[in-house]
Amino acid sequence: MCNLQKLNLAGNEIEHIPVWFAKKLKSLRVLNLKGNKISSLQDVSKLKPLQDLTSLILIENPIVTLPHYSQFTIFHLRSLESLEGQPVTTQDRQEAFERFSLEEVERLEKDLEKKIVETEELKNKQAKFLEEIKNQDKLNKSLKEEAMLQKQSCEELESDLNTKNELLKQKTVELTRACQKQYALEQELAFYKIDAKFEPLNYYPSEYAEIDKSPDESPYIGKSRYKRNMFATETFIVSDAQAVQIQKMMPGGQLRHKPVPLRVHTSPDVQLEDTEKKISAG
């Protein structure tokens, strides 16, 4: 297609000429677009790259109803020699140049102004983008520093936590020991109270019992550290006891006798029996 020189596209209902058309058919010399639906002069300007185009037919297209379409076509297609089957004269070229040269300049100026505005906008966007990049770099640096501080803080907190865990373990061990000691003291107090309750019963182990052979556990839970004196007993003086005499040493070495009356002690059972008789007689 690059070497194609003649092309007839008449009656194909073409509405627009694509941009790639002139780029692909650079060797085209004769183009027939009769009977299509081309309505814009911009489509004609898309044929500018066709430097060898000498003949063009656009009749029966809406574009031919536009004023000065022929002058516009001749002005933009400088190599054109025939338009709508009619030769293009020097006068036609002069009129087309006079008609559209100023408009072309104005159009180019407008395009230039538009490009300048677009360039300024791009510069502003670039400056804004560079500022954002700068701020982002500062933010990234700040975040890195914050991350380092947080990491250091986490390490310190972890160290403190380990230290506190060790202290907690030590305190737990001490508390456990204290609880055990308190429990032992409470048991000891309870056993002491139990032993005190047995005191009025005048119960005590036999004096011949061997301490080493005592059982490991008492009838109640555990044994109190308090132990009774197995050899301390209560007794009384019988009725036929002898009288006690108290003597006083005199200055001459002689003893002075002082009789002491002896109280007769009776057995508690005898006393209890006499009391019951008196109550019955009364």
C-alpha positions as CSV (number, residue, x, y, z in Angstrom):
1,M,0.0,0.0,0.0
2,C,2.9,2.4,0.5
3,N,3.4,2.5,-3.3
4,L,-0.2,2.9,-4.2
5,Q,-0.8,5.9,-6.5
6,K,-4.5,5.8,-7.4
7,L,-7.3,5.0,-5.0
8,N,-11.1,5.1,-5.7
9,L,-13.3,5.2,-2.5
10,A,-16.4,6.7,-4.2
11,G,-19.8,5.7,-2.7
12,N,-18.5,4.2,0.6
13,E,-20.3,6.5,3.0
14,I,-17.1,7.6,4.6
15,E,-17.7,10.3,7.2
16,H,-14.1,11.0,8.4
17,I,-10.6,10.5,7.0
18,P,-8.4,8.7,9.6
19,V,-5.1,10.2,10.6
20,W,-3.1,7.2,9.5
21,F,-4.5,7.4,5.9
22,A,-2.0,10.0,4.7
23,K,0.8,8.4,6.6
24,K,0.3,5.0,5.1
25,L,-0.3,6.2,1.5
26,K,2.5,8.6,1.0
27,S,2.9,7.8,-2.8
28,L,-0.8,8.4,-3.5
29,R,-1.4,10.8,-6.5
30,V,-5.1,10.4,-7.4
31,L,-7.8,10.1,-4.8
32,N,-11.5,9.8,-5.5
33,L,-13.9,10.4,-2.5
34,K,-17.1,11.1,-4.5
35,G,-20.4,10.2,-3.0
36,N,-19.3,9.9,0.7
37,K,-20.4,11.8,3.9
38,I,-17.4,14.0,4.6
39,S,-18.6,17.2,6.1
40,S,-15.6,18.8,7.9
41,L,-12.7,20.8,6.4
42,Q,-10.5,19.3,9.1
43,D,-10.7,16.0,7.2
44,V,-9.2,17.8,4.1
45,S,-6.3,19.2,6.2
46,K,-5.5,15.6,7.2
47,L,-4.4,15.0,3.6
48,K,-1.4,17.5,3.9
49,P,1.2,14.7,4.2
50,L,0.3,13.6,0.7
51,Q,3.0,15.7,-1.1
52,D,2.5,14.0,-4.4
53,L,-1.3,14.2,-4.5
54,T,-2.3,15.9,-7.8
55,S,-6.0,15.0,-8.3
56,L,-8.8,15.1,-5.7
57,I,-12.6,14.6,-6.2
58,L,-15.0,15.5,-3.3
59,I,-18.2,16.1,-5.1
60,E,-21.5,14.7,-3.7
61,N,-20.1,15.2,-0.1
62,P,-21.6,17.6,2.4
63,I,-18.3,19.5,2.5
64,V,-18.8,21.0,-1.0
65,T,-21.7,23.1,0.4
66,L,-19.4,25.0,2.7
67,P,-18.2,28.4,1.5
68,H,-14.6,28.6,0.2
69,Y,-14.1,24.9,0.5
70,S,-12.3,24.8,-2.8
71,Q,-9.9,27.7,-1.8
72,F,-9.3,25.9,1.6
73,T,-8.5,22.7,-0.2
74,I,-6.1,24.4,-2.7
75,F,-4.4,26.3,0.1
76,H,-3.7,23.2,2.2
77,L,-2.9,20.8,-0.7
78,R,-0.2,22.8,-2.5
79,S,0.6,20.0,-4.9
80,L,-2.9,19.7,-6.2
81,E,-3.3,20.2,-10.0
82,S,-6.9,19.1,-10.4
83,L,-9.9,19.6,-8.1
84,E,-13.3,18.1,-9.0
85,G,-12.0,17.3,-12.5
86,Q,-11.1,21.0,-13.1
87,P,-7.5,22.2,-13.4
88,V,-6.1,24.4,-10.6
89,T,-4.9,27.7,-11.9
90,T,-2.3,30.2,-10.6
91,Q,-5.2,32.7,-9.9
92,D,-7.0,30.0,-7.8
93,R,-3.8,29.5,-5.8
94,Q,-3.4,33.3,-5.3
95,E,-7.0,33.8,-4.1
96,A,-6.7,30.8,-1.8
97,F,-3.4,32.1,-0.3
98,E,-4.9,35.6,0.2
99,R,-8.0,34.1,1.7
100,F,-6.5,31.7,4.2
101,S,-3.0,32.9,4.8
102,L,-4.1,35.4,7.5
103,E,-6.5,32.9,9.0
104,E,-3.7,30.4,9.0
105,V,-1.5,32.8,10.9
106,E,-4.2,33.6,13.3
107,R,-4.9,29.9,13.8
108,L,-1.2,29.2,14.4
109,E,-1.1,32.1,16.9
110,K,-4.0,30.7,18.7
111,D,-2.4,27.3,18.7
112,L,0.8,28.8,20.0
113,E,-1.0,30.6,22.8
114,K,-2.8,27.4,23.6
115,K,0.5,25.5,23.7
116,I,2.0,28.2,25.9
117,V,-0.9,27.9,28.4
118,E,-0.5,24.1,28.3
119,T,3.2,24.4,28.9
120,E,2.7,26.7,31.9
121,E,0.2,24.3,33.3
122,L,2.7,21.5,32.8
123,K,5.4,23.6,34.5
124,N,3.1,24.3,37.4
125,K,2.2,20.6,37.7
126,Q,5.8,19.7,37.5
127,A,6.7,22.2,40.3
128,K,3.9,20.9,42.4
129,F,4.9,17.4,41.7
130,L,8.5,18.2,42.7
131,E,7.3,19.8,45.9
132,E,5.2,16.8,46.7
133,I,8.2,14.6,46.1
134,K,10.3,16.8,48.4
135,N,7.6,16.7,51.1
136,Q,7.3,12.9,50.6
137,D,11.0,12.5,51.1
138,K,10.8,14.5,54.3
139,L,7.9,12.4,55.4
140,N,9.7,9.2,54.6
141,K,12.7,10.4,56.6
142,S,10.5,11.4,59.5
143,L,8.8,8.0,59.4
144,K,12.1,6.2,59.3
145,E,13.3,8.1,62.4
146,E,10.0,7.4,64.1
147,A,10.3,3.8,63.3
148,M,13.8,3.7,64.7
149,L,12.6,5.4,67.9
150,Q,9.7,3.0,68.2
151,K,12.0,0.0,67.7
152,Q,14.3,1.3,70.4
153,S,11.3,1.9,72.6
154,C,10.0,-1.6,72.0
155,E,13.4,-3.0,72.9
156,E,13.5,-1.0,76.1
157,L,9.9,-2.1,76.9
158,E,10.8,-5.7,76.2
159,S,13.8,-5.4,78.5
160,D,11.7,-3.8,81.2
161,L,9.1,-6.5,80.8
162,N,11.6,-9.3,81.1
163,T,13.0,-7.6,84.3
164,K,9.5,-7.2,85.7
165,N,8.7,-10.9,84.9
166,E,11.8,-11.9,86.8
167,L,10.8,-9.8,89.7
168,L,7.3,-11.2,89.5
169,K,8.6,-14.7,89.6
170,Q,10.7,-13.9,92.7
171,K,7.7,-12.2,94.4
172,T,5.6,-15.2,93.5
173,V,8.1,-17.6,95.1
174,E,8.3,-15.4,98.2
175,L,4.5,-15.1,98.4
176,T,4.1,-18.8,98.0
177,R,6.6,-19.4,100.9
178,A,4.8,-16.8,103.0
179,C,1.5,-18.4,102.3
180,Q,2.9,-21.8,103.3
181,K,4.4,-20.3,106.4
182,Q,1.1,-18.6,107.3
183,Y,-0.8,-21.9,106.7
184,A,1.6,-23.8,108.9
185,L,1.2,-21.1,111.7
186,E,-2.6,-21.3,111.3
187,Q,-2.4,-25.1,111.7
188,E,-0.2,-24.7,114.7
189,L,-2.6,-22.3,116.3
190,A,-5.5,-24.6,115.6
191,F,-3.6,-27.6,117.1
192,Y,-2.7,-25.5,120.1
193,K,-6.4,-24.6,120.7
194,I,-7.3,-28.3,120.3
195,D,-4.6,-29.2,122.9
196,A,-6.0,-26.5,125.2
197,K,-9.5,-28.1,125.0
198,F,-8.1,-31.4,126.2
199,E,-6.5,-29.8,129.3
200,P,-9.6,-30.1,131.6
201,L,-9.8,-33.9,130.9
202,N,-6.6,-34.5,132.8
203,Y,-5.4,-36.6,129.8
204,Y,-1.7,-37.0,129.3
205,P,0.5,-39.7,127.9
206,S,1.9,-42.4,130.1
207,E,5.2,-41.6,131.7
208,Y,6.5,-44.8,130.3
209,A,5.6,-44.0,126.7
210,E,8.5,-43.5,124.5
211,I,8.4,-40.2,122.7
212,D,10.3,-41.5,119.7
213,K,7.7,-44.2,119.1
214,S,4.8,-41.8,119.1
215,P,2.8,-41.9,115.9
216,D,3.4,-39.4,113.1
217,E,-0.1,-38.1,113.2
218,S,-2.4,-37.3,116.1
219,P,-6.2,-38.1,116.2
220,Y,-6.7,-34.6,114.8
221,I,-4.9,-33.1,111.8
222,G,-1.3,-32.7,112.7
223,K,0.3,-32.2,116.1
224,S,1.0,-29.0,118.0
225,R,4.5,-28.1,118.8
226,Y,3.2,-27.5,122.4
227,K,3.7,-30.7,124.5
228,R,2.4,-31.4,128.0
229,N,4.7,-32.1,130.9
230,M,4.2,-35.8,131.2
231,F,5.7,-35.9,134.7
232,A,3.7,-33.1,136.3
233,T,0.9,-34.6,138.5
234,E,-1.6,-33.4,141.1
235,T,-1.8,-35.2,144.5
236,F,-3.2,-34.7,148.0
237,I,-2.1,-35.3,151.5
238,V,-3.8,-38.4,153.1
239,S,-5.6,-38.1,156.5
240,D,-3.0,-40.0,158.5
241,A,-0.2,-37.7,157.4
242,Q,2.3,-36.7,160.0
243,A,2.4,-33.2,161.4
244,V,5.1,-30.9,160.1
245,Q,7.2,-29.2,162.7
246,I,9.0,-25.9,162.0
247,Q,12.0,-25.1,164.1
248,K,13.8,-21.8,164.5
249,M,17.5,-21.5,165.2
250,M,18.2,-19.6,168.4
251,P,21.3,-17.4,169.0
252,G,22.8,-20.0,171.2
253,G,22.5,-22.7,168.5
254,Q,19.4,-24.3,170.1
255,L,16.3,-25.1,168.1
256,R,13.0,-23.7,169.1
257,H,10.0,-25.9,168.2
258,K,6.9,-24.3,166.9
259,P,4.0,-26.7,166.3
260,V,2.0,-26.1,163.1
261,P,-1.5,-27.4,162.9
262,L,-2.0,-29.9,160.1
263,R,-5.0,-29.5,157.9
264,V,-6.7,-32.7,157.1
265,H,-7.2,-33.0,153.4
266,T,-9.9,-35.4,152.3
267,S,-10.3,-36.9,148.9
268,P,-12.4,-34.9,146.4
269,D,-14.7,-38.0,146.0
270,V,-15.4,-38.0,149.8
271,Q,-16.1,-34.3,149.7
272,L,-18.5,-34.7,146.8
273,E,-20.3,-37.6,148.6
274,D,-20.8,-35.5,151.8
275,T,-22.2,-32.6,149.7
276,E,-24.7,-34.9,148.0
277,K,-25.9,-36.2,151.4
278,K,-26.4,-32.7,152.8
279,I,-28.4,-31.8,149.7
280,S,-30.6,-34.9,150.1
281,A,-31.1,-34.3,153.8
282,G,-32.1,-30.6,153.2
